[in-house]
């Protein structure tokens, strides 16, 4: 029963030392492997075939093999830490730079000094959260910026923590890409995005807006919109990257926008990508929306 409870709690993965702690002898372990009841997934790490071979089981095998000095890294670490990532693959670990170990099949291994950026989480050793976020953002390629943004928005890490860990691990694989991501993240603060928006509106000849317009909602509450056209009930919300304030702002913004829509406002979200990569398209869309709103207001008179 002790063995079954252990396997159930560990996704069917067990090490030789853990099996011994559950009361099995080396001969009993060998018989389970010989019979096919257990599969040897890595040196000293086994998987009981009565369980499903899941992503969690794969991650556990890698982490158990990397003990005692290694740690899950990259997407596998981010996934185990509960960050918003669909898959832990490729399952990777970091081991000390002078380690002579060879990674088992299905495990990507990197040798480097973690400089203390290693924590234990849900029973497994993983790289520290900030390092996991940075390395995962690099590993995700074109989707990395979105992943980094989401981690910041949700308060899983701060920009300061990311910069600190980046400075501590300069020179690692992907370090240059991570640095560029962080520099761009700093540029995406709302103040920068709002300034770009104002410049774009003025250049496009769009007038009639007020910065930080205060709107009184039907229930008596006040809501402030980044840029508002009061007569048209049209609000421009400049998202930039929402991590420039505390994470609760990100949630409150969504609730405020829903309240504005319920009060008859049209809320247009202006993103950093709109401002940088599609400014002319954004201007054209805003002109069309403004004209539609003007016609709607005239029809109500």
Number of C-alpha atoms within 10 A of each C-alpha: 7 11 16 12 11 16 18 14 10 15 21 24 29 26 19 16 12 15 21 15 12 16 11 15 13 13 9 13 16 13 13 15 16 12 9 12 14 21 16 17 20 19 14 14 22 24 26 22 13 11 13 12 14 11 16 18 18 20 27 26 28 28 27 23 24 22 13 10 13 26 29 33 32 28 28 29 31 27 23 21 19 10 18 13 15 8 14 20 19 15 24 23 27 23 23 16 11 9 12 9 12 10 18 14 9 16 20 18 21 18 16 16 15 19 10 8 17 20 15 13 13 9 11 18 24 27 27 22 23 23 27 25 28 28 25 25 26 25 18 16 10 10 12 19 19 13 20 25 18 18 20 23 22 19 16 16 18 18 17 11 12 22 18 13 17 21 11 14 17 13 10 15 13 14 17 14 16 25 18 11 19 20 12 12 19 15 15 22 18 20 14 15 22 23 11 16 22 15 11 17 16 10 10 15 9 14 9 10 19 14 14 15 16 15 16 13 15 11 8 8 9 12 16 18 23 16 22 23 20 15 11 21 19 22 25 20 21 24 19 23 24 21 26 19 14 14 16 12 15 18 13 11 17 10 11 16 21 13 17 22 14 12 14 12 19 18 17 15 14 17 20 23 12 16 20 11 10 12 18 14 12 16 19 12 11 17 15 11 15 17 12 12 19 14 12 12 13 9 8 6 5
